[in-house]
């Protein structure tokens, strides 16, 4: 009986994985031999974005007002990204993380467009559609 | 990936731009070197060797390689925060200027390429 329950639970967990957002999508099967790109189709990317917008955060998000009050120097002209709404529970840490990126870009001379493309390559490697 | 798509839209790139980043044949020399390095440092950092770094040298200076590694590590941090927090991708482009924020994320006409608003405007892009 216990074994049957365990098998049922494992099967349910396996079925739930694809619905679990980024964390459930990571798969070694995405690695291409040339290592340059993962080779996702446009349809796969669009579906990934759509699923990502439906996620429920694992942790409570601050309101936009509370996040702006806690981190007044970030995203002054518009809404905070959802990452900052959770990260804003540790506002000084969140600010420091973004300040690190600022320093990295300021001190280097790599083309910002190239850096954004590398951001894609990293996110793609991590199966992170955020 | 969604935020890169947002930034590409703000930068005026075509709404199919990010799709091409998944096609090795469409990448220039810098990206053909930087992407596999970024993938390896992200997924198998313990396997990075001197040869991996040397492979970047035809297109990157030492200082640029340092910046590239800092960038890759920062992008991994952002990915892991997003995955750990489980936050949803925003339904509007959070990097768009306020007037455009209600528009769709991709394919909108562009102002010059810019990083997220929290960051300073970079110096003009240089020829690569």
gemmi code that builds the backbone of each chain (N, CA, C; Angstrom):
import gemmi

chains = {
    "A": [
        ("UNK", (0.829, -1.212, 0.000), (0.000, 0.000, 0.000), (0.867, 1.266, 0.000)),
        ("UNK", (1.884, 1.255, 0.895), (2.769, 2.421, 0.974), (3.507, 2.619, -0.348)),
        ("UNK", (3.944, 1.519, -0.919), (4.679, 1.617, -2.180), (3.781, 2.181, -3.267)),
        ("UNK", (2.519, 1.727, -3.278), (1.583, 2.230, -4.292), (1.370, 3.741, -4.114)),
        ("UNK", (1.246, 4.147, -2.854), (1.070, 5.582, -2.585), (2.289, 6.376, -3.041)),
        ("UNK", (3.452, 5.806, -2.775), (4.691, 6.483, -3.165), (4.763, 6.626, -4.682)),
        ("UNK", (4.422, 5.557, -5.384), (4.458, 5.608, -6.847), (3.463, 6.641, -7.370)),
        ("UNK", (2.276, 6.648, -6.763), (1.270, 7.625, -7.186), (1.776, 9.050, -6.963)),
        ("UNK", (2.392, 9.272, -5.809), (2.904, 10.613, -5.495), (4.009, 11.020, -6.454)),
        ("UNK", (4.902, 10.089, -6.752), (5.987, 10.406, -7.678), (5.455, 10.712, -9.075)),
        ("UNK", (4.447, 9.936, -9.499), (3.861, 10.183, -10.816), (3.204, 11.558, -10.858)),
        ("UNK", (2.506, 11.910, -9.773), (1.854, 13.224, -9.726), (2.890, 14.335, -9.762)),
        ("UNK", (3.991, 14.120, -9.046), (5.044, 15.147, -9.035), (5.643, 15.313, -10.423)),
        ("UNK", (5.838, 14.215, -11.108), (6.415, 14.292, -12.456), (5.487, 15.038, -13.402)),
        ("UNK", (4.185, 14.830, -13.246), (3.230, 15.532, -14.098), (3.196, 17.013, -13.782)),
        ("UNK", (3.399, 17.344, -12.512), (3.303, 18.750, -12.099), (4.518, 19.550, -12.525)),
        ("UNK", (5.658, 18.894, -12.738), (6.888, 19.623, -13.021), (6.785, 20.605, -14.184)),
        ("UNK", (6.202, 20.188, -15.319), (6.153, 21.137, -16.433), (5.341, 22.384, -16.135)),
        ("UNK", (4.501, 22.341, -15.115), (3.673, 23.495, -14.792), (4.325, 24.387, -13.759)),
        ("UNK", (5.499, 24.013, -13.331), (6.097, 24.708, -12.198), (7.009, 25.850, -12.595)),
        ("UNK", (6.844, 26.372, -13.784), (7.637, 27.529, -14.176), (9.072, 27.154, -14.465)),
        ("UNK", (9.960, 28.153, -14.327), (11.362, 27.947, -14.683), (11.934, 26.719, -14.004)),
        ("UNK", (11.644, 26.596, -12.726), (12.287, 25.550, -11.955), (11.969, 24.174, -12.508)),
        ("UNK", (10.807, 24.029, -13.095), (10.427, 22.727, -13.590), (10.871, 22.475, -15.014)),
        ("UNK", (11.411, 23.487, -15.664), (11.721, 23.317, -17.082), (13.163, 22.946, -17.329)),
        ("UNK", (13.975, 23.102, -16.326), (15.396, 22.881, -16.560), (15.642, 21.441, -16.994)),
        ("UNK", (16.364, 21.310, -18.052), (16.630, 19.976, -18.559), (17.941, 19.958, -19.324)),
        ("UNK", (18.710, 18.939, -19.058), (19.971, 18.789, -19.761), (19.776, 18.541, -21.244)),
        ("UNK", (18.580, 18.137, -21.626), (18.334, 17.823, -23.025), (18.420, 19.066, -23.898)),
        ("UNK", (18.404, 20.233, -23.266), (18.459, 21.474, -24.030), (19.868, 21.780, -24.540)),
        ("UNK", (20.858, 21.171, -23.940), (22.226, 21.477, -24.356), (22.484, 20.976, -25.768)),
        ("UNK", (22.849, 21.891, -26.627), (23.231, 21.482, -27.972), (24.723, 21.191, -27.997)),
        ("UNK", (25.105, 20.337, -28.916), (26.510, 19.928, -28.958), (27.439, 21.118, -29.164)),
        ("UNK", (26.996, 22.087, -29.981), (27.885, 23.217, -30.238), (27.915, 24.213, -29.085)),
        ("UNK", (26.959, 24.093, -28.185), (26.959, 24.938, -27.000), (26.630, 26.387, -27.251)),
        ("UNK", (26.338, 26.760, -28.481), (26.117, 28.168, -28.788), (24.710, 28.602, -28.410)),
        ("UNK", (23.739, 27.812, -28.735), (22.355, 28.192, -28.464), (21.548, 26.947, -28.170)),
        ("UNK", (20.415, 27.162, -27.542), (19.596, 26.019, -27.159), (18.690, 25.566, -28.288)),
        ("UNK", (18.464, 26.440, -29.253), (17.663, 26.043, -30.399), (16.170, 26.010, -30.168)),
        ("UNK", (15.674, 26.806, -29.242), (14.226, 26.863, -29.037), (13.560, 27.496, -30.257)),
        ("UNK", (12.370, 27.021, -30.553), (11.606, 27.634, -31.638), (10.912, 28.885, -31.107)),
        ("UNK", (10.437, 29.714, -32.043), (9.687, 30.908, -31.642), (8.450, 30.518, -30.847)),
        ("UNK", (7.815, 29.427, -31.236), (6.611, 28.979, -30.525), (6.950, 28.587, -29.086)),
        ("UNK", (8.059, 27.905, -28.917), (8.459, 27.505, -27.559), (8.748, 28.737, -26.703)),
        ("UNK", (9.361, 29.729, -27.313), (9.684, 30.944, -26.552), (8.404, 31.688, -26.171)),
        ("UNK", (7.511, 31.824, -27.137), (6.245, 32.519, -26.829), (5.474, 31.776, -25.744)),
        ("UNK", (5.442, 30.458, -25.830), (4.736, 29.665, -24.817), (5.405, 29.821, -23.451)),
        ("UNK", (6.729, 29.888, -23.456), (7.449, 30.078, -22.200), (7.128, 31.420, -21.564)),
        ("UNK", (7.076, 32.455, -22.381), (6.720, 33.784, -21.853), (5.293, 33.769, -21.295)),
        ("UNK", (4.393, 33.148, -22.034), (2.991, 33.124, -21.592), (2.857, 32.397, -20.261)),
        ("UNK", (3.551, 31.270, -20.134), (3.478, 30.510, -18.879), (4.113, 31.302, -17.742)),
        ("UNK", (5.185, 32.013, -18.068), (5.893, 32.771, -17.033), (5.020, 33.884, -16.446)),
        ("UNK", (4.162, 34.439, -17.281), (3.279, 35.520, -16.802), (2.188, 34.992, -15.862)),
        ("UNK", (1.979, 33.686, -15.886), (0.924, 33.099, -15.059), (1.438, 32.604, -13.709)),
        ("UNK", (2.723, 32.747, -13.480), (3.273, 32.187, -12.252), (2.738, 32.885, -11.015)),
        ("UNK", (2.659, 32.127, -9.945), (2.342, 32.691, -8.635), (3.630, 32.699, -7.832)),
        ("UNK", (4.024, 33.858, -7.310), (5.311, 33.910, -6.598), (5.323, 33.002, -5.374)),
        ("UNK", (6.504, 32.505, -5.068), (6.655, 31.643, -3.893), (6.593, 32.446, -2.601)),
        ("UNK", (6.820, 33.744, -2.723), (6.903, 34.608, -1.541), (6.043, 35.846, -1.771)),
        ("UNK", (5.595, 36.481, -0.704), (4.724, 37.651, -0.893), (5.449, 38.800, -1.583)),
        ("UNK", (4.709, 39.494, -2.438), (5.269, 40.663, -3.124), (4.809, 41.927, -2.408)),
        ("UNK", (5.710, 42.874, -2.277), (5.328, 44.195, -1.779), (4.409, 44.852, -2.799)),
        ("UNK", (3.620, 45.806, -2.341), (2.866, 46.617, -3.294), (3.849, 47.519, -4.030)),
        ("UNK", (3.427, 48.038, -5.163), (4.286, 48.983, -5.886), (4.630, 50.171, -4.990)),
        ("UNK", (3.644, 50.646, -4.250), (3.872, 51.816, -3.390), (4.911, 51.506, -2.312)),
        ("UNK", (4.757, 50.357, -1.685), (5.688, 49.987, -0.617), (7.101, 49.780, -1.173)),
        ("UNK", (7.182, 49.170, -2.355), (8.504, 48.930, -2.948), (9.180, 50.249, -3.313)),
        ("UNK", (8.408, 51.169, -3.891), (8.988, 52.475, -4.242), (9.420, 53.233, -2.981)),
        ("UNK", (8.653, 53.087, -1.919), (9.017, 53.775, -0.674), (10.292, 53.168, -0.084)),
        ("UNK", (10.424, 51.861, -0.213), (11.587, 51.187, 0.367), (12.848, 51.391, -0.472)),
        ("UNK", (12.645, 51.553, -1.813), (13.802, 51.682, -2.718), (13.551, 52.867, -3.659)),
        ("UNK", (13.582, 54.069, -3.093), (13.151, 55.242, -3.874), (14.009, 55.559, -5.091)),
        ("UNK", (15.217, 55.051, -5.126), (16.086, 55.372, -6.269), (15.959, 54.381, -7.429)),
        ("UNK", (15.166, 53.358, -7.262), (15.020, 52.365, -8.319), (13.734, 52.601, -9.102)),
        ("UNK", (13.825, 52.471, -10.410), (12.645, 52.534, -11.288), (11.749, 53.724, -10.923)),
        ("UNK", (12.386, 54.897, -10.887), (11.671, 56.094, -10.440), (10.483, 56.436, -11.321)),
        ("UNK", (10.585, 56.100, -12.605), (9.567, 56.588, -13.551), (8.499, 55.561, -13.890)),
        ("UNK", (8.539, 54.415, -13.271), (7.555, 53.411, -13.654), (7.441, 52.303, -12.638)),
        ("UNK", (6.719, 51.264, -12.983), (6.512, 50.166, -12.040), (7.783, 49.365, -11.801)),
        ("UNK", (7.884, 48.862, -10.612), (8.998, 47.973, -10.266), (8.757, 46.605, -10.898)),
        ("UNK", (9.804, 45.972, -11.383), (9.660, 44.567, -11.791), (9.256, 43.709, -10.587)),
        ("UNK", (8.589, 42.618, -10.880), (8.120, 41.755, -9.791), (9.274, 41.237, -8.939)),
        ("UNK", (10.430, 41.048, -9.562), (11.584, 40.571, -8.788), (11.902, 41.541, -7.651)),
        ("UNK", (11.766, 42.841, -7.940), (12.056, 43.843, -6.907), (10.953, 43.885, -5.841)),
        ("UNK", (9.764, 43.448, -6.226), (8.674, 43.455, -5.251), (8.888, 42.395, -4.171)),
        ("UNK", (9.531, 41.303, -4.528), (9.887, 40.307, -3.509), (11.232, 40.671, -2.890)),
        ("UNK", (12.190, 41.003, -3.743), (13.513, 41.372, -3.232), (13.461, 42.588, -2.318)),
        ("UNK", (12.418, 43.393, -2.480), (12.273, 44.602, -1.666), (12.072, 44.331, -0.196)),
        ("UNK", (11.859, 43.088, 0.178), (11.814, 42.764, 1.610), (13.197, 42.959, 2.229)),
        ("UNK", (14.218, 42.929, 1.388), (15.571, 43.316, 1.823), (16.032, 44.424, 0.881)),
        ("UNK", (15.512, 45.619, 1.077), (15.717, 46.679, 0.082), (17.167, 47.055, -0.163)),
        ("UNK", (17.973, 47.082, 0.893), (19.381, 47.481, 0.682), (20.106, 46.402, -0.127)),
        ("UNK", (19.754, 45.161, 0.110), (20.376, 44.080, -0.658), (19.944, 44.150, -2.111)),
        ("UNK", (18.645, 44.401, -2.324), (18.137, 44.500, -3.693), (18.831, 45.638, -4.429)),
        ("UNK", (18.965, 46.763, -3.746), (19.645, 47.904, -4.372), (21.099, 47.559, -4.703)),
        ("UNK", (21.741, 46.826, -3.801), (23.155, 46.484, -4.018), (23.309, 45.558, -5.227)),
        ("UNK", (22.361, 44.648, -5.398), (22.432, 43.735, -6.544), (22.360, 44.532, -7.845)),
        ("UNK", (21.456, 45.494, -7.906), (21.330, 46.290, -9.127), (22.502, 47.257, -9.291)),
        ("UNK", (23.029, 47.713, -8.161), (24.195, 48.600, -8.231), (25.403, 47.857, -8.794)),
        ("UNK", (25.469, 46.565, -8.521), (26.569, 45.755, -9.050), (26.527, 45.762, -10.583)),
        ("UNK", (25.315, 45.614, -11.116), (25.174, 45.628, -12.580), (25.566, 46.991, -13.136)),
        ("UNK", (25.167, 48.017, -12.417), (25.496, 49.380, -12.861), (27.008, 49.568, -12.933)),
        ("UNK", (27.690, 49.119, -11.900), (29.155, 49.255, -11.871), (29.796, 48.436, -12.977)),
        ("UNK", (29.288, 47.243, -13.176), (29.851, 46.373, -14.217), (29.741, 47.036, -15.592)),
        ("UNK", (28.600, 47.649, -15.861), (28.418, 48.287, -17.174), (29.254, 49.557, -17.294)),
        ("UNK", (29.329, 50.322, -16.197), (30.072, 51.584, -16.242), (31.561, 51.372, -16.449)),
        ("UNK", (32.096, 50.346, -15.801), (33.549, 50.154, -15.841), (34.042, 49.479, -17.111)),
        ("UNK", (33.146, 48.841, -17.833), (33.568, 48.113, -19.021), (33.163, 48.821, -20.294)),
        ("UNK", (33.700, 48.325, -21.400), (33.363, 48.970, -22.675), (32.654, 48.023, -23.645)),
        ("UNK", (32.186, 46.896, -23.152), (31.446, 46.001, -24.043), (30.133, 46.658, -24.466)),
        ("UNK", (29.763, 46.403, -25.695), (28.527, 46.950, -26.248), (27.332, 46.515, -25.389)),
        ("UNK", (26.522, 47.465, -24.926), (25.350, 47.093, -24.119), (24.442, 46.080, -24.818)),
        ("UNK", (24.376, 46.174, -26.122), (23.525, 45.234, -26.863), (24.106, 43.814, -26.791)),
        ("UNK", (25.421, 43.734, -26.875), (26.054, 42.417, -26.726), (25.779, 41.867, -25.327)),
        ("UNK", (25.892, 42.726, -24.316), (25.648, 42.266, -22.948), (24.210, 41.770, -22.786)),
        ("UNK", (23.268, 42.478, -23.382), (21.878, 42.023, -23.286), (21.701, 40.675, -23.970)),
        ("UNK", (22.412, 40.485, -25.073), (22.320, 39.198, -25.767), (22.942, 38.074, -24.931)),
        ("UNK", (24.020, 38.405, -24.241), (24.625, 37.409, -23.345), (23.653, 37.088, -22.204)),
        ("UNK", (22.910, 38.097, -21.767), (21.873, 37.869, -20.747), (20.868, 36.834, -21.268)),
        ("UNK", (20.534, 36.937, -22.537), (19.640, 35.944, -23.135), (20.274, 34.551, -23.082)),
        ("UNK", (21.554, 34.487, -23.479), (22.223, 33.181, -23.510), (22.255, 32.545, -22.121)),
        ("UNK", (22.514, 33.366, -21.108), (22.554, 32.847, -19.733), (21.157, 32.398, -19.307)),
        ("UNK", (20.160, 33.237, -19.551), (18.790, 32.904, -19.142), (18.289, 31.671, -19.869)),
        ("UNK", (18.676, 31.554, -21.131), (18.288, 30.389, -21.909), (18.942, 29.132, -21.335)),
        ("UNK", (20.205, 29.254, -20.962), (20.904, 28.111, -20.358), (20.252, 27.702, -19.051)),
        ("UNK", (19.727, 28.676, -18.346), (19.083, 28.405, -17.061), (17.603, 28.084, -17.200)),
        ("UNK", (17.095, 28.070, -18.437), (15.659, 27.865, -18.672), (14.825, 28.852, -17.860)),
        ("UNK", (15.284, 30.079, -17.789), (14.569, 31.104, -17.021), (13.876, 32.059, -17.980)),
        ("UNK", (12.577, 31.944, -18.099), (11.810, 32.778, -19.025), (11.442, 34.127, -18.423)),
        ("UNK", (11.831, 34.374, -17.170), (11.501, 35.655, -16.523), (12.158, 36.798, -17.281)),
    ],
    "B": [
        ("UNK", (14.729, 35.667, -19.733), (14.549, 35.790, -21.178), (13.518, 36.861, -21.499)),
        ("UNK", (12.474, 36.912, -20.682), (11.437, 37.914, -20.916), (11.970, 39.327, -20.795)),
        ("UNK", (12.847, 39.542, -19.818), (13.387, 40.893, -19.640), (14.321, 41.279, -20.785)),
        ("UNK", (15.019, 40.319, -21.333), (15.853, 40.621, -22.498), (14.963, 41.018, -23.670)),
        ("UNK", (13.851, 40.333, -23.809), (12.886, 40.673, -24.858), (12.344, 42.090, -24.638)),
        ("UNK", (12.058, 42.420, -23.389), (11.589, 43.776, -23.067), (12.632, 44.820, -23.489)),
        ("UNK", (13.878, 44.543, -23.113), (14.933, 45.526, -23.407), (15.173, 45.642, -24.906)),
        ("UNK", (15.042, 44.527, -25.609), (15.189, 44.576, -27.071), (14.088, 45.444, -27.672)),
        ("UNK", (12.893, 45.333, -27.122), (11.779, 46.141, -27.626), (12.028, 47.623, -27.366)),
        ("UNK", (12.511, 47.925, -26.183), (12.815, 49.325, -25.859), (13.922, 49.847, -26.773)),
        ("UNK", (14.841, 48.964, -27.121), (15.939, 49.356, -27.998), (15.554, 49.431, -29.464)),
        ("UNK", (14.292, 49.140, -29.777), (13.834, 49.273, -31.152), (14.169, 48.097, -32.043)),
        ("UNK", (14.554, 46.996, -31.451), (14.879, 45.824, -32.254), (13.594, 45.124, -32.687)),
        ("UNK", (13.633, 44.401, -33.798), (12.422, 43.731, -34.272), (11.908, 42.714, -33.254)),
        ("UNK", (10.607, 42.472, -33.295), (10.041, 41.584, -32.271), (10.441, 40.123, -32.456)),
        ("UNK", (11.170, 39.848, -33.515), (11.690, 38.494, -33.703), (13.153, 38.393, -33.271)),
        ("UNK", (13.666, 39.481, -32.734), (15.101, 39.549, -32.459), (15.570, 38.405, -31.559)),
        ("UNK", (14.870, 38.201, -30.457), (15.359, 37.200, -29.506), (15.261, 35.786, -30.069)),
        ("UNK", (14.348, 35.571, -30.991), (14.243, 34.228, -31.579), (15.549, 33.870, -32.298)),
        ("UNK", (16.139, 34.873, -32.946), (17.373, 34.620, -33.691), (18.553, 34.295, -32.773)),
        ("UNK", (18.439, 34.728, -31.508), (19.525, 34.422, -30.575), (19.598, 32.928, -30.276)),
        ("UNK", (18.566, 32.210, -30.626), (18.551, 30.755, -30.429), (19.098, 30.014, -31.644)),
        ("UNK", (19.471, 30.777, -32.681), (19.948, 30.138, -33.918), (21.433, 30.431, -34.095)),
        ("UNK", (22.285, 29.442, -33.875), (23.732, 29.677, -33.961), (24.156, 30.325, -35.273)),
        ("UNK", (23.494, 29.948, -36.365), (23.896, 30.473, -37.664), (23.677, 31.957, -37.836)),
        ("UNK", (22.852, 32.532, -36.975), (22.543, 33.950, -37.124), (23.435, 34.828, -36.258)),
        ("UNK", (24.351, 34.220, -35.526), (25.158, 34.992, -34.576), (26.473, 35.458, -35.189)),
        ("UNK", (26.920, 36.637, -34.758), (28.207, 37.143, -35.230), (29.345, 36.491, -34.440)),
        ("UNK", (30.571, 36.871, -34.793), (31.744, 36.210, -34.206), (31.802, 36.371, -32.690)),
        ("UNK", (31.508, 37.571, -32.202), (31.573, 37.787, -30.750), (30.574, 36.894, -30.027)),
        ("UNK", (29.365, 36.825, -30.553), (28.329, 36.029, -29.894), (28.608, 34.536, -30.019)),
        ("UNK", (29.196, 34.141, -31.126), (29.513, 32.716, -31.284), (30.581, 32.274, -30.280)),
        ("UNK", (31.388, 33.212, -29.816), (32.368, 32.882, -28.783), (31.789, 33.080, -27.378)),
        ("UNK", (31.050, 34.171, -27.210), (30.574, 34.515, -25.864), (29.451, 33.587, -25.386)),
        ("UNK", (28.584, 33.169, -26.295), (27.425, 32.376, -25.864), (27.812, 31.027, -25.258)),
        ("UNK", (28.664, 30.243, -25.940), (29.008, 28.957, -25.320), (29.765, 29.125, -24.006)),
        ("UNK", (30.574, 30.184, -23.941), (31.276, 30.446, -22.683), (30.253, 30.768, -21.587)),
        ("UNK", (29.271, 31.583, -21.937), (28.241, 31.958, -20.961), (27.447, 30.728, -20.515)),
        ("UNK", (27.135, 29.868, -21.463), (26.390, 28.647, -21.120), (27.211, 27.759, -20.182)),
        ("UNK", (28.488, 27.618, -20.508), (29.335, 26.731, -19.704), (29.544, 27.297, -18.301)),
        ("UNK", (29.800, 28.594, -18.222), (30.007, 29.206, -16.904), (28.723, 29.163, -16.079)),
        ("UNK", (27.583, 29.154, -16.756), (26.305, 29.115, -16.048), (25.957, 27.709, -15.569)),
        ("UNK", (26.218, 26.726, -16.404), (25.740, 25.381, -16.093), (26.818, 24.458, -15.545)),
        ("UNK", (28.056, 24.704, -15.945), (29.147, 23.824, -15.473), (30.355, 24.667, -15.098)),
        ("UNK", (30.188, 25.579, -14.144), (31.275, 26.537, -13.867), (32.581, 25.865, -13.450)),
        ("UNK", (32.452, 24.717, -12.829), (33.674, 24.057, -12.345), (34.515, 23.499, -13.489)),
        ("UNK", (33.957, 23.472, -14.689), (34.704, 22.907, -15.824), (35.384, 23.977, -16.677)),
        ("UNK", (35.236, 25.224, -16.300), (35.890, 26.291, -17.065), (37.415, 26.157, -16.931)),
        ("UNK", (38.082, 26.225, -18.068), (39.541, 26.096, -18.070), (40.184, 27.331, -18.700)),
        ("UNK", (41.475, 27.375, -18.619), (42.230, 28.450, -19.280), (41.924, 28.448, -20.778)),
        ("UNK", (41.748, 27.271, -21.336), (41.470, 27.173, -22.776), (40.132, 27.849, -23.116)),
        ("UNK", (39.167, 27.735, -22.219), (37.873, 28.392, -22.471), (38.049, 29.912, -22.536)),
        ("UNK", (38.864, 30.422, -21.629), (39.122, 31.869, -21.617), (39.941, 32.264, -22.849)),
        ("UNK", (40.942, 31.474, -23.159), (41.777, 31.780, -24.334), (40.938, 31.800, -25.613)),
        ("UNK", (39.920, 30.972, -25.647), (39.085, 30.900, -26.855), (38.358, 32.222, -27.114)),
        ("UNK", (38.238, 33.046, -26.079), (37.550, 34.338, -26.249), (38.481, 35.403, -26.839)),
        ("UNK", (39.773, 35.186, -26.722), (40.742, 36.242, -27.038), (40.702, 36.794, -28.472)),
        ("UNK", (40.331, 35.990, -29.456), (40.280, 36.592, -30.799), (39.313, 37.768, -30.901)),
        ("UNK", (38.326, 37.810, -30.037), (37.311, 38.868, -30.148), (37.250, 39.782, -28.937)),
        ("UNK", (37.899, 39.403, -27.853), (37.768, 40.184, -26.614), (39.133, 40.440, -25.994)),
        ("UNK", (39.295, 41.648, -25.440), (40.507, 41.951, -24.676), (40.378, 41.325, -23.286)),
        ("UNK", (41.485, 41.303, -22.570), (41.439, 40.768, -21.203), (40.425, 41.532, -20.356)),
        ("UNK", (40.439, 42.862, -20.489), (39.525, 43.666, -19.686), (38.070, 43.342, -20.050)),
        ("UNK", (37.831, 43.133, -21.337), (36.469, 42.792, -21.754), (36.060, 41.404, -21.264)),
        ("UNK", (37.019, 40.503, -21.191), (36.704, 39.170, -20.678), (36.338, 39.250, -19.193)),
        ("UNK", (37.053, 40.113, -18.478), (36.701, 40.316, -17.062), (35.271, 40.841, -16.962)),
        ("UNK", (34.942, 41.827, -17.790), (33.581, 42.370, -17.758), (32.560, 41.294, -18.145)),
        ("UNK", (32.909, 40.503, -19.145), (31.999, 39.451, -19.589), (31.711, 38.466, -18.452)),
        ("UNK", (32.751, 38.108, -17.718), (32.551, 37.157, -16.611), (31.723, 37.796, -15.499)),
        ("UNK", (32.010, 39.059, -15.183), (31.162, 39.751, -14.203), (29.702, 39.762, -14.676)),
        ("UNK", (29.513, 40.056, -15.952), (28.147, 40.136, -16.499), (27.442, 38.789, -16.404)),
        ("UNK", (28.119, 37.738, -16.818), (27.512, 36.398, -16.785), (27.132, 36.029, -15.345)),
        ("UNK", (28.013, 36.338, -14.426), (27.721, 36.017, -13.022), (26.530, 36.839, -12.509)),
        ("UNK", (26.467, 38.103, -12.898), (25.326, 38.913, -12.478), (24.023, 38.386, -13.083)),
        ("UNK", (24.068, 38.013, -14.356), (22.848, 37.516, -14.996), (22.389, 36.214, -14.335)),
        ("UNK", (23.352, 35.392, -13.934), (22.983, 34.180, -13.205), (22.341, 34.517, -11.866)),
        ("UNK", (22.874, 35.543, -11.216), (22.263, 35.979, -9.957), (20.805, 36.370, -10.185)),
        ("UNK", (20.571, 37.152, -11.222), (19.207, 37.609, -11.492), (18.284, 36.422, -11.810)),
        ("UNK", (18.801, 35.476, -12.594), (18.000, 34.284, -12.911), (17.667, 33.507, -11.645)),
        ("UNK", (18.644, 33.352, -10.787), (18.414, 32.554, -9.586), (17.491, 33.256, -8.611)),
        ("UNK", (17.575, 34.562, -8.557), (16.610, 35.303, -7.731), (15.200, 35.108, -8.279)),
        ("UNK", (15.056, 35.244, -9.595), (13.723, 35.085, -10.200), (13.181, 33.675, -9.959)),
        ("UNK", (14.051, 32.692, -10.114), (13.618, 31.304, -9.908), (13.324, 31.031, -8.441)),
        ("UNK", (14.161, 31.566, -7.582), (13.957, 31.341, -6.144), (12.704, 32.028, -5.632)),
        ("UNK", (12.494, 33.261, -6.083), (11.302, 34.001, -5.665), (10.047, 33.464, -6.361)),
        ("UNK", (10.251, 32.876, -7.536), (9.098, 32.375, -8.301), (8.245, 33.482, -8.880)),
        ("UNK", (8.857, 34.625, -9.137), (8.067, 35.776, -9.570), (7.611, 35.637, -11.025)),
        ("UNK", (6.412, 36.143, -11.316), (5.912, 36.085, -12.691), (6.548, 37.166, -13.565)),
        ("UNK", (6.630, 36.861, -14.848), (7.035, 37.870, -15.818), (5.932, 38.934, -15.881)),
        ("UNK", (6.337, 40.184, -15.903), (5.374, 41.267, -15.934), (4.555, 41.229, -17.239)),
        ("UNK", (3.333, 41.694, -17.170), (2.487, 41.694, -18.371), (2.718, 42.927, -19.232)),
        ("UNK", (3.404, 43.917, -18.682), (3.796, 45.081, -19.483), (5.302, 45.250, -19.387)),
        ("UNK", (5.826, 45.978, -20.357), (7.272, 46.160, -20.416), (7.725, 47.151, -19.355)),
        ("UNK", (8.321, 46.631, -18.293), (8.721, 47.492, -17.180), (9.931, 48.372, -17.511)),
        ("UNK", (10.571, 48.108, -18.630), (11.720, 48.925, -19.018), (11.347, 50.013, -20.010)),
        ("UNK", (10.118, 50.009, -20.468), (9.693, 51.019, -21.434), (9.507, 52.363, -20.737)),
        ("UNK", (9.743, 53.444, -21.468), (9.434, 54.752, -20.899), (7.966, 54.783, -20.483)),
        ("UNK", (7.606, 55.580, -19.485), (6.241, 55.550, -18.941), (5.138, 55.604, -19.989)),
        ("UNK", (5.307, 56.419, -21.008), (4.241, 56.555, -21.996), (4.001, 55.267, -22.755)),
        ("UNK", (5.026, 54.438, -22.834), (4.902, 53.196, -23.593), (4.628, 51.995, -22.693)),
        ("UNK", (4.609, 52.205, -21.397), (4.546, 51.064, -20.481), (3.305, 50.212, -20.683)),
        ("UNK", (2.225, 50.800, -21.170), (1.002, 50.029, -21.339), (1.019, 49.213, -22.621)),
        ("UNK", (2.013, 49.443, -23.479), (2.054, 48.737, -24.748), (2.543, 47.317, -24.596)),
        ("UNK", (2.614, 46.621, -25.714), (3.096, 45.246, -25.652), (4.595, 45.250, -25.430)),
        ("UNK", (5.102, 44.107, -25.050), (6.495, 44.029, -24.658), (7.435, 44.122, -25.841)),
        ("UNK", (7.030, 43.627, -26.952), (7.988, 43.526, -28.045), (7.460, 44.218, -29.290)),
        ("UNK", (8.395, 44.564, -30.136), (8.009, 45.060, -31.437), (7.629, 46.516, -31.477)),
        ("UNK", (7.754, 47.189, -30.368), (7.426, 48.612, -30.380), (8.619, 49.381, -30.904)),
        ("UNK", (8.351, 50.527, -31.522), (9.450, 51.318, -32.006), (10.378, 51.725, -30.886)),
        ("UNK", (11.484, 52.032, -31.230), (12.498, 52.128, -30.250), (13.176, 53.416, -30.102)),
        ("UNK", (13.518, 53.617, -28.890), (14.514, 54.595, -28.599), (15.845, 53.863, -28.639)),
        ("UNK", (16.928, 54.581, -28.387), (18.228, 53.902, -28.448), (18.294, 52.752, -27.445)),
        ("UNK", (19.127, 51.770, -27.711), (19.254, 50.652, -26.777), (19.602, 51.146, -25.382)),
        ("UNK", (18.892, 50.648, -24.419), (19.145, 51.076, -23.042), (19.084, 49.877, -22.106)),
        ("UNK", (19.822, 49.953, -21.023), (19.691, 48.934, -19.983), (18.469, 49.272, -19.143)),
        ("UNK", (18.163, 48.477, -18.139), (17.028, 48.786, -17.277), (17.156, 50.189, -16.708)),
        ("UNK", (15.991, 50.835, -16.437), (16.017, 52.218, -15.955), (16.815, 52.428, -14.690)),
        ("UNK", (17.035, 51.391, -13.928), (17.784, 51.555, -12.691), (19.265, 51.761, -12.957)),
        ("UNK", (19.644, 51.527, -14.202), (21.054, 51.632, -14.516), (21.325, 52.893, -15.318)),
        ("UNK", (22.554, 53.381, -15.281), (22.862, 54.598, -16.034), (22.851, 54.310, -17.524)),
        ("UNK", (22.563, 55.337, -18.283), (22.601, 55.178, -19.725), (24.037, 54.922, -20.152)),
        ("UNK", (24.271, 53.863, -20.915), (25.645, 53.559, -21.292), (26.162, 54.540, -22.325)),
        ("UNK", (27.460, 54.511, -22.483), (28.033, 55.310, -23.552), (27.535, 54.745, -24.866)),
        ("UNK", (27.577, 55.533, -25.935), (27.050, 55.068, -27.205), (27.664, 53.748, -27.609)),
        ("UNK", (26.843, 52.854, -28.192), (27.370, 51.558, -28.596), (28.559, 51.722, -29.522)),
        ("UNK", (29.505, 50.844, -29.349), (30.699, 50.913, -30.202), (30.624, 49.810, -31.239)),
        ("UNK", (31.303, 50.054, -32.302), (31.347, 49.039, -33.339), (32.068, 47.815, -32.799)),
        ("UNK", (31.509, 46.630, -33.061), (32.155, 45.422, -32.552), (32.861, 44.715, -33.681)),
    ],
}
model = gemmi.Model(1)
for chain_id, residues in chains.items():
    chain = gemmi.Chain(chain_id)
    for i, (resn, *xyz) in enumerate(residues, 1):
        res = gemmi.Residue()
        res.name, res.seqid = resn, gemmi.SeqId(i, " ")
        for name, pos in zip(("N", "CA", "C"), xyz):
            atom = gemmi.Atom()
            atom.name, atom.element = name, gemmi.Element(name[0])
            atom.pos, atom.b_iso = gemmi.Position(*pos), 0.0
            res.add_atom(atom)
        chain.add_residue(res)
    model.add_chain(chain)
structure = gemmi.Structure()
structure.add_model(model)
structure.setup_entities()
